[in-house]
Amino acid sequence: MEGSSGSRVGCKRSYIVIPARLASTRLPRKLLLRETGKPLIQHTYEAAMRATLPAGVCVAADHEEIAAEVRRFGGNVVLTDPQASCGTDRVAEVARSMADVDIFVNVQGDEPEISGGAIDRAVEMLELQDKAVMSTLATPIRRRSQLEDPACVKVVCNQYGEAMYFSRSPIPCAREWDDALLDRDPPCFLQHLGLYAYRREFLLEIASLPPSPLEQLEKLEQLRVLSAGKTILVSVIDEPTIGIDTWDDYRAFVSRTTIC
């Protein structure tokens, strides 16, 4: 797939990598679930293909079973080190062999409903701000149950749109709760969306850093970046994507897909 980034004067060439791990913890082998008639990884791949700026898409697989499935539906796939500690490391492994790409976008394999526009927005942030090395997205949290759910990763930002911290806990923590806080605009609470864009040089740099104590504690790889003193740009969009972490998530996705 050739996107418009290859033809726009002055813009950096970008590429999407979907890290795919077979042995997921909460929902085993979820990327190969196919109750919709397609495996989950194919839904995500096809969603990523809708982005207009990146020059192409590939899956960074940790197992031949996933690689074979991607080849079956005609996708691009690269087998990566099965011992890689996180998705960022898999994206970096692909980036090492693609020196002509400036921006790599990490799209989680369990985000089958991500929009092409969301991917393009992450790329645009790095195209427009030459000093930035990494970008990501967030969306408002409007339900207290979502705010308190550890599976929903929260982010707080400063006035410049830079991430200050990511957590599975409710942040910021309202000392005096009022349900009206959930309706405020600008929003008080933000859900981090599982998408990142990196400049290639920075991606290769962070892949060489050891996991930070905060990353290991929260199980959030983006904390490795903040712990190293780097800046993550965050753009807030009103278009939440829904990752597939549990059976309930998957059944809801199947229902939505069947209805459509």
C-alpha positions as CSV (number, residue, x, y, z in Angstrom):
1,M,0.0,0.0,0.0
2,E,1.3,3.4,-0.9
3,G,0.0,6.3,1.2
4,S,0.1,10.0,0.4
5,S,3.1,10.5,2.7
6,G,5.4,9.3,0.0
7,S,4.3,12.1,-2.3
8,R,3.9,15.1,0.0
9,V,6.8,17.5,-0.2
10,G,8.6,17.9,3.1
11,C,6.8,15.1,4.9
12,K,8.5,12.2,6.5
13,R,7.9,8.6,5.2
14,S,5.9,6.6,7.8
15,Y,5.1,2.9,8.2
16,I,2.7,0.9,10.4
17,V,3.9,-2.1,12.4
18,I,1.4,-4.3,14.2
19,P,3.2,-6.3,17.0
20,A,1.5,-9.6,17.4
21,R,2.0,-12.1,20.3
22,L,0.4,-15.5,20.3
23,A,0.3,-16.2,24.1
24,S,-1.7,-13.3,25.4
25,T,-2.3,-13.5,29.2
26,R,-6.0,-12.6,29.7
27,L,-7.4,-14.0,26.5
28,P,-5.2,-16.8,25.1
29,R,-4.6,-16.8,21.4
30,K,-7.0,-13.9,20.9
31,L,-5.4,-12.7,17.7
32,L,-6.5,-15.9,16.0
33,L,-10.1,-15.8,17.2
34,R,-12.4,-15.9,14.2
35,E,-16.0,-15.9,15.2
36,T,-16.6,-13.1,12.7
37,G,-15.3,-15.2,9.8
38,K,-11.9,-13.5,10.0
39,P,-9.1,-13.7,12.6
40,L,-8.8,-10.7,14.9
41,I,-5.4,-9.9,13.5
42,Q,-6.9,-9.6,10.0
43,H,-9.5,-7.1,11.3
44,T,-6.7,-5.0,12.8
45,Y,-4.6,-5.2,9.7
46,E,-7.5,-4.1,7.4
47,A,-8.3,-1.2,9.8
48,A,-4.7,0.0,9.7
49,M,-4.7,-0.1,5.9
50,R,-7.3,2.6,5.9
51,A,-4.8,5.2,7.1
52,T,-3.7,7.5,4.2
53,L,-0.3,8.8,5.4
54,P,1.8,5.6,6.1
55,A,3.5,4.0,3.2
56,G,2.6,0.4,4.3
57,V,1.7,-2.1,7.0
58,C,3.2,-5.2,8.3
59,V,2.7,-7.6,11.3
60,A,5.7,-8.2,13.6
61,A,4.8,-11.8,14.8
62,D,6.4,-13.8,17.6
63,H,5.2,-17.2,16.3
64,E,4.9,-18.9,13.0
65,E,1.2,-19.7,13.6
66,I,0.4,-16.0,13.5
67,A,2.7,-15.4,10.6
68,A,1.0,-18.2,8.6
69,E,-2.4,-16.6,9.2
70,V,-1.2,-13.2,8.0
71,R,0.2,-14.8,4.9
72,R,-3.1,-16.6,4.3
73,F,-5.1,-13.4,4.1
74,G,-2.4,-11.7,2.0
75,G,-0.8,-9.5,4.6
76,N,2.9,-8.6,5.1
77,V,4.6,-10.2,8.1
78,V,8.0,-10.4,9.7
79,L,8.9,-13.0,12.3
80,T,10.5,-11.3,15.3
81,D,12.4,-12.6,18.4
82,P,9.9,-14.6,20.5
83,Q,11.8,-13.4,23.6
84,A,11.1,-9.7,23.0
85,S,9.8,-8.1,26.2
86,C,7.2,-5.9,24.6
87,G,5.5,-4.7,21.4
88,T,7.9,-1.7,21.2
89,D,10.8,-4.0,20.9
90,R,9.2,-5.9,18.1
91,V,8.5,-2.7,16.2
92,A,12.2,-1.7,16.7
93,E,13.3,-5.0,15.3
94,V,11.4,-4.3,12.1
95,A,12.7,-0.7,12.1
96,R,16.4,-1.8,12.1
97,S,15.9,-3.1,8.6
98,M,14.0,-0.1,7.2
99,A,16.4,2.8,7.3
100,D,14.4,4.7,4.7
101,V,11.4,5.2,7.1
102,D,11.5,8.1,9.5
103,I,8.2,7.5,11.5
104,F,7.0,4.1,12.7
105,V,3.5,3.6,14.0
106,N,2.8,0.9,16.6
107,V,-0.8,-0.3,16.2
108,Q,-1.7,-3.0,18.8
109,G,-2.9,-6.2,17.3
110,D,-6.0,-6.3,19.4
111,E,-7.4,-2.9,18.2
112,P,-9.6,-4.1,15.3
113,E,-11.7,-0.9,15.3
114,I,-9.0,1.7,15.2
115,S,-9.6,4.3,12.5
116,G,-7.3,5.4,9.8
117,G,-7.8,9.0,10.9
118,A,-6.5,8.2,14.4
119,I,-3.3,6.6,12.9
120,D,-2.9,9.6,10.5
121,R,-3.2,12.0,13.5
122,A,-0.3,10.3,15.4
123,V,1.8,10.6,12.3
124,E,0.9,14.3,11.7
125,M,2.0,15.3,15.2
126,L,5.5,14.1,14.5
127,E,5.5,15.6,11.0
128,L,4.5,19.0,12.4
129,Q,6.8,19.1,15.4
130,D,10.3,18.2,14.3
131,K,11.6,18.3,17.9
132,A,9.2,15.6,19.1
133,V,10.3,12.0,19.1
134,M,7.1,10.1,20.0
135,S,3.3,10.7,19.9
136,T,0.2,8.9,21.0
137,L,-3.6,9.5,21.5
138,A,-6.1,9.7,24.3
139,T,-9.9,10.1,24.5
140,P,-12.2,11.5,27.3
141,I,-13.4,9.1,30.0
142,R,-17.1,9.7,30.7
143,R,-18.0,6.8,33.0
144,R,-16.8,6.2,36.5
145,S,-16.6,2.5,36.0
146,Q,-14.2,3.0,33.2
147,L,-12.1,5.4,35.2
148,E,-11.8,2.8,38.0
149,D,-11.1,-0.2,35.7
150,P,-7.4,-1.2,35.8
151,A,-7.7,-2.4,32.2
152,C,-8.4,1.2,31.1
153,V,-5.0,2.9,31.1
154,K,-5.2,6.6,32.1
155,V,-2.9,9.5,31.1
156,V,-2.5,13.0,32.5
157,C,-0.9,15.7,30.4
158,N,0.6,19.2,30.9
159,Q,-0.6,22.4,29.2
160,Y,1.6,21.6,26.2
161,G,-0.1,18.3,25.4
162,E,2.8,16.3,26.8
163,A,2.2,13.2,28.9
164,M,3.1,13.5,32.6
165,Y,2.2,10.0,33.7
166,F,0.3,6.8,32.6
167,S,-1.4,4.6,35.1
168,R,-3.9,1.8,35.6
169,S,-5.2,3.7,38.6
170,P,-7.6,6.6,38.4
171,I,-5.5,9.7,37.7
172,P,-5.9,12.5,38.5
173,C,-7.5,11.3,41.8
174,A,-10.4,13.6,42.8
175,R,-10.1,14.2,46.6
176,E,-13.8,15.1,46.6
177,W,-15.8,13.2,44.1
178,D,-18.6,14.7,42.0
179,D,-20.2,12.9,39.1
180,A,-20.1,16.3,37.2
181,L,-16.4,15.8,36.9
182,L,-17.0,13.2,34.2
183,D,-18.9,15.8,32.0
184,R,-16.3,18.6,32.1
185,D,-14.9,20.1,29.0
186,P,-11.9,20.0,28.6
187,P,-12.2,16.6,30.2
188,C,-10.7,15.8,33.6
189,F,-9.9,12.2,32.8
190,L,-8.3,10.7,29.7
191,Q,-8.0,7.1,28.5
192,H,-4.8,6.3,26.7
193,L,-5.4,4.7,23.3
194,G,-3.0,1.9,22.4
195,L,-1.3,3.5,19.5
196,Y,2.2,5.1,19.3
197,A,4.3,6.8,16.6
198,Y,8.0,7.1,17.0
199,R,10.9,8.6,15.0
200,R,13.1,5.7,13.9
201,E,16.2,6.9,15.8
202,F,14.3,7.3,19.0
203,L,12.6,3.9,18.6
204,L,16.0,2.2,18.3
205,E,17.3,4.1,21.3
206,I,14.4,3.1,23.7
207,A,14.6,-0.5,22.5
208,S,18.1,-0.6,24.0
209,L,17.0,0.7,27.4
210,P,16.2,-1.7,30.2
211,P,12.6,-1.8,31.4
212,S,12.1,0.8,34.1
213,P,10.9,0.0,37.7
214,L,7.6,1.9,36.9
215,E,7.1,0.0,33.7
216,Q,7.6,-3.3,35.5
217,L,5.2,-2.2,38.3
218,E,2.3,-1.0,36.1
219,K,3.1,-3.3,33.1
220,L,3.0,-0.2,30.9
221,E,5.9,0.0,28.4
222,Q,5.3,3.7,27.7
223,L,6.6,4.4,31.3
224,R,10.1,3.4,30.0
225,V,10.0,6.5,27.9
226,L,9.0,8.9,30.6
227,S,11.4,7.3,33.1
228,A,14.2,8.1,30.6
229,G,13.2,11.7,30.6
230,K,11.7,11.8,27.1
231,T,8.6,13.6,25.9
232,I,5.5,11.9,24.6
233,L,3.0,14.1,22.7
234,V,-0.7,13.4,23.3
235,S,-3.5,14.4,21.0
236,V,-7.1,14.1,22.5
237,I,-9.7,12.8,20.0
238,D,-13.4,12.0,20.5
239,E,-13.0,8.6,18.8
240,P,-12.3,5.9,21.4
241,T,-11.0,2.6,20.0
242,I,-11.9,-0.5,21.9
243,G,-9.1,-3.0,22.5
244,I,-9.9,-6.7,23.0
245,D,-8.6,-7.8,26.4
246,T,-11.3,-10.2,27.6
247,W,-13.9,-12.6,26.3
248,D,-16.6,-10.0,27.0
249,D,-14.7,-7.5,24.8
250,Y,-14.4,-10.0,22.0
251,R,-18.1,-11.0,22.2
252,A,-19.1,-7.4,22.1
253,F,-16.9,-6.9,19.0
254,V,-18.4,-9.9,17.3
255,S,-21.9,-8.5,18.0
256,R,-21.0,-5.1,16.5
257,T,-19.3,-6.6,13.5
258,T,-22.3,-9.0,12.8
259,I,-24.7,-6.0,13.1
260,C,-22.7,-4.0,10.6
